[in-house]
Amino acid sequence: MDEIKGALDVTSTAILPQIKKLKEKSLVVQEEKSYRLSLIGKVLVEKMQPLVNIVDVFEDNFDYWAERDLQGIPPAFRKRLGELKKSKLIQPDLDRMFELDPEIVENISKSTRILECIAYFDPSLISICQELAKDGVEFSFLMSEPVFQRYSVDYLEDFRSMLSLENTKFFLYSGELRIANLTVTDRFVMISLFPKNQKHFDRESLISYDPSALKFGDELFDELLRNSTRISQIPNE
């Protein structure tokens, strides 16, 4: 009982009626002064945990999720959004809308591998990725058709230089890429979604350092690769 009271931060008076109800429903079993889940209770808890996780994720940044277009996230991964635990909302300062957040720069600079998926052209992000790739960081870049066209035309020499690196891979997404940005490293995962009203993209992102979030990001990137082709040739001028 002391353990239950401590975990829930309640008094015996408050918790005993609830435990009685759980016992009556055969969800909790009492053995002398100890309580444990019944087999039925364990089954229900296993099914409840993903729901609790996703409610927590949405609740922490409810306005962000409510205003975003989730269609770009594959259905199987929408069900796993609860894995983006302890996500923090990053909002660019108005006077630095087109610069990377210092927290992102610091963490991406310390990463040993980077998976980068992007559907809009961001010179600041591409610039820091180029520097890291030249320093030997393992790097995979998945881009939408518009980003590919902009990069290969306006930044041709940089693109050629990046393609020549053994530790760098480029992929072109087939179709419309509706995730604005997904960055996955060995340190963090960051995801940015387009708003439902795509006329006003505010560049807000969610960042998480939780191991479950990193696993989610890795597997989401792999899923997006299934609908992509590798860019192995240097584009013609």
C-alpha positions as CSV (number, residue, x, y, z in Angstrom):
1,M,0.0,0.0,0.0
2,D,2.8,2.4,0.8
3,E,4.3,1.8,-2.7
4,I,0.9,2.5,-4.4
5,K,0.4,5.7,-2.3
6,G,3.9,6.9,-3.1
7,A,3.6,6.2,-6.9
8,L,0.2,7.9,-7.2
9,D,0.8,10.6,-4.5
10,V,-2.5,9.8,-2.8
11,T,-3.8,8.8,0.7
12,S,-5.1,5.4,1.8
13,T,-8.5,6.9,2.1
14,A,-8.5,8.0,-1.5
15,I,-7.0,4.8,-3.0
16,L,-8.7,2.0,-1.1
17,P,-12.2,2.5,-2.7
18,Q,-10.5,2.4,-6.2
19,I,-8.6,-0.8,-5.3
20,K,-11.8,-2.4,-4.1
21,K,-13.4,-1.7,-7.4
22,L,-10.5,-3.2,-9.3
23,K,-10.7,-6.3,-7.1
24,E,-14.4,-6.6,-7.7
25,K,-13.7,-6.5,-11.5
26,S,-11.0,-9.2,-11.1
27,L,-8.4,-6.7,-12.4
28,V,-6.4,-6.7,-9.2
29,V,-5.6,-9.6,-6.8
30,Q,-4.8,-9.1,-3.1
31,E,-2.3,-11.4,-1.4
32,E,-2.2,-10.6,2.3
33,K,-1.0,-6.9,2.3
34,S,0.2,-6.9,-1.3
35,Y,-1.7,-6.2,-4.5
36,R,-0.9,-7.3,-8.0
37,L,-2.5,-7.3,-11.4
38,S,-4.5,-10.3,-12.4
39,L,-3.9,-11.9,-15.8
40,I,-6.8,-9.9,-17.2
41,G,-5.4,-6.8,-15.6
42,K,-2.0,-7.4,-17.2
43,V,-3.6,-7.8,-20.7
44,L,-5.5,-4.5,-20.3
45,V,-2.5,-2.6,-19.1
46,E,-0.4,-3.8,-22.0
47,K,-3.1,-2.4,-24.3
48,M,-3.5,0.8,-22.3
49,Q,0.2,1.8,-22.3
50,P,0.3,2.9,-26.0
51,L,-2.8,4.9,-25.5
52,V,-1.4,6.6,-22.4
53,N,1.9,7.3,-24.3
54,I,0.1,9.0,-27.3
55,V,-2.2,11.0,-25.0
56,D,0.9,12.3,-23.2
57,V,2.6,13.2,-26.4
58,F,-0.4,15.1,-27.8
59,E,-1.1,16.8,-24.4
60,D,2.4,18.1,-24.1
61,N,2.1,20.0,-27.4
62,F,-1.6,19.9,-28.2
63,D,-1.8,23.1,-30.3
64,Y,1.1,21.9,-32.5
65,W,-0.4,18.5,-33.2
66,A,-4.0,19.9,-33.7
67,E,-2.8,22.4,-36.4
68,R,-0.5,20.0,-38.3
69,D,-1.1,17.9,-41.4
70,L,-0.4,14.3,-40.3
71,Q,-1.2,12.8,-43.7
72,G,2.5,12.6,-44.6
73,I,3.2,10.2,-41.7
74,P,2.4,6.6,-42.8
75,P,-0.6,5.1,-41.0
76,A,1.4,2.5,-39.2
77,F,3.6,5.3,-37.7
78,R,0.7,7.5,-36.8
79,K,-0.3,4.8,-34.4
80,R,3.2,5.0,-32.9
81,L,3.3,8.7,-32.3
82,G,3.3,7.9,-28.6
83,E,6.9,6.9,-29.0
84,L,7.9,10.5,-29.4
85,K,8.2,10.9,-25.7
86,K,9.4,14.0,-23.9
87,S,9.1,16.1,-27.1
88,K,10.0,19.7,-26.9
89,L,8.6,22.4,-29.2
90,I,11.2,24.5,-30.9
91,Q,9.9,27.9,-32.2
92,P,12.2,30.0,-34.3
93,D,12.7,33.6,-33.1
94,L,11.0,36.1,-35.5
95,D,14.4,37.8,-36.2
96,R,16.0,34.4,-36.9
97,M,13.3,32.6,-38.9
98,F,15.8,31.3,-41.5
99,E,18.5,30.2,-39.1
100,L,18.8,26.9,-37.3
101,D,18.0,26.9,-33.6
102,P,21.2,26.9,-31.5
103,E,20.0,23.7,-29.7
104,I,19.7,21.9,-33.0
105,V,23.1,23.2,-34.2
106,E,24.8,22.1,-31.0
107,N,23.4,18.6,-31.1
108,I,23.7,18.0,-34.8
109,S,27.3,19.1,-34.7
110,K,28.0,16.4,-32.1
111,S,26.3,13.6,-34.0
112,T,28.2,10.8,-35.6
113,R,25.5,9.9,-38.1
114,I,22.7,11.9,-39.6
115,L,19.5,10.9,-41.5
116,E,18.0,13.9,-43.1
117,C,14.6,14.1,-44.8
118,I,13.5,17.4,-46.1
119,A,10.6,18.7,-48.3
120,Y,11.5,22.4,-48.4
121,F,14.8,24.1,-49.3
122,D,16.7,25.2,-46.2
123,P,20.2,26.6,-47.1
124,S,21.3,26.8,-43.4
125,L,20.5,23.1,-42.8
126,I,22.1,22.0,-46.0
127,S,25.2,24.1,-45.3
128,I,25.8,22.6,-41.9
129,C,25.2,19.1,-43.3
130,Q,27.8,19.7,-46.0
131,E,30.4,20.7,-43.3
132,L,29.7,17.6,-41.2
133,A,29.8,15.3,-44.2
134,K,33.2,16.6,-45.2
135,D,34.4,15.9,-41.7
136,G,33.5,12.3,-42.1
137,V,30.0,12.1,-40.5
138,E,27.9,9.3,-41.9
139,F,25.1,11.1,-43.8
140,S,22.0,10.1,-45.7
141,F,19.9,12.8,-47.4
142,L,16.3,12.1,-48.6
143,M,14.8,15.0,-50.5
144,S,11.7,15.9,-52.4
145,E,11.7,16.6,-56.1
146,P,11.6,20.5,-55.7
147,V,14.5,20.4,-53.2
148,F,16.5,18.2,-55.5
149,Q,15.9,20.5,-58.5
150,R,16.9,23.6,-56.4
151,Y,20.0,22.0,-55.0
152,S,21.2,20.5,-58.3
153,V,20.7,23.8,-60.2
154,D,21.6,26.6,-57.8
155,Y,24.2,24.7,-55.7
156,L,25.6,22.4,-58.4
157,E,29.2,22.4,-57.3
158,D,28.3,21.8,-53.7
159,F,26.0,18.9,-54.8
160,R,28.8,17.4,-56.9
161,S,31.2,17.7,-53.9
162,M,28.7,15.9,-51.6
163,L,28.0,13.1,-54.1
164,S,31.7,12.3,-54.3
165,L,32.0,11.6,-50.6
166,E,31.9,7.9,-49.7
167,N,30.1,8.6,-46.4
168,T,27.3,10.4,-48.1
169,K,24.1,9.1,-49.8
170,F,21.4,11.0,-51.5
171,F,17.9,9.7,-52.2
172,L,15.0,11.2,-54.2
173,Y,11.5,10.7,-52.8
174,S,8.9,9.5,-55.4
175,G,5.7,11.5,-55.2
176,E,4.8,14.3,-52.8
177,L,6.8,14.4,-49.6
178,R,4.4,15.8,-46.9
179,I,6.8,15.7,-43.9
180,A,8.5,19.1,-43.9
181,N,11.6,17.8,-42.1
182,L,12.8,14.7,-40.3
183,T,16.2,14.7,-38.7
184,V,17.5,11.5,-37.0
185,T,20.9,11.2,-35.4
186,D,22.4,9.1,-32.7
187,R,21.6,11.9,-30.2
188,F,18.1,13.2,-31.1
189,V,15.2,13.1,-33.5
190,M,13.5,16.2,-34.8
191,I,10.3,16.3,-36.8
192,S,8.6,19.2,-38.5
193,L,5.1,18.9,-40.1
194,F,3.4,21.3,-42.5
195,P,0.4,23.1,-41.0
196,K,-3.0,22.2,-42.4
197,N,-3.0,25.6,-44.0
198,Q,0.2,25.3,-45.9
199,K,0.2,29.0,-46.8
200,H,1.9,29.8,-43.5
201,F,4.8,27.4,-42.7
202,D,6.2,28.6,-39.4
203,R,9.2,26.2,-39.2
204,E,8.2,25.0,-35.8
205,S,9.6,21.5,-34.9
206,L,9.4,18.9,-32.1
207,I,12.7,17.5,-30.8
208,S,13.1,14.5,-28.5
209,Y,16.1,12.7,-27.0
210,D,14.2,9.7,-25.7
211,P,15.5,6.3,-27.0
212,S,12.0,5.3,-28.1
213,A,11.8,8.5,-30.2
214,L,15.2,7.7,-31.8
215,K,14.0,4.2,-32.7
216,F,10.8,5.7,-34.1
217,G,12.8,8.2,-36.2
218,D,15.1,5.5,-37.6
219,E,12.2,3.3,-38.7
220,L,10.2,6.1,-40.1
221,F,13.2,7.2,-42.2
222,D,13.6,3.6,-43.4
223,E,9.9,3.5,-44.4
224,L,10.3,6.7,-46.4
225,L,13.3,5.2,-48.2
226,R,11.0,2.4,-49.5
227,N,9.4,5.0,-51.8
228,S,12.7,6.6,-52.9
229,T,15.5,6.0,-55.4
230,R,19.2,6.6,-54.8
231,I,20.9,9.4,-56.6
232,S,24.1,8.1,-57.9
233,Q,24.9,10.3,-60.8
234,I,26.0,14.0,-60.8
235,P,23.3,16.1,-62.5
236,N,24.2,17.8,-65.7
237,E,24.5,21.5,-65.7
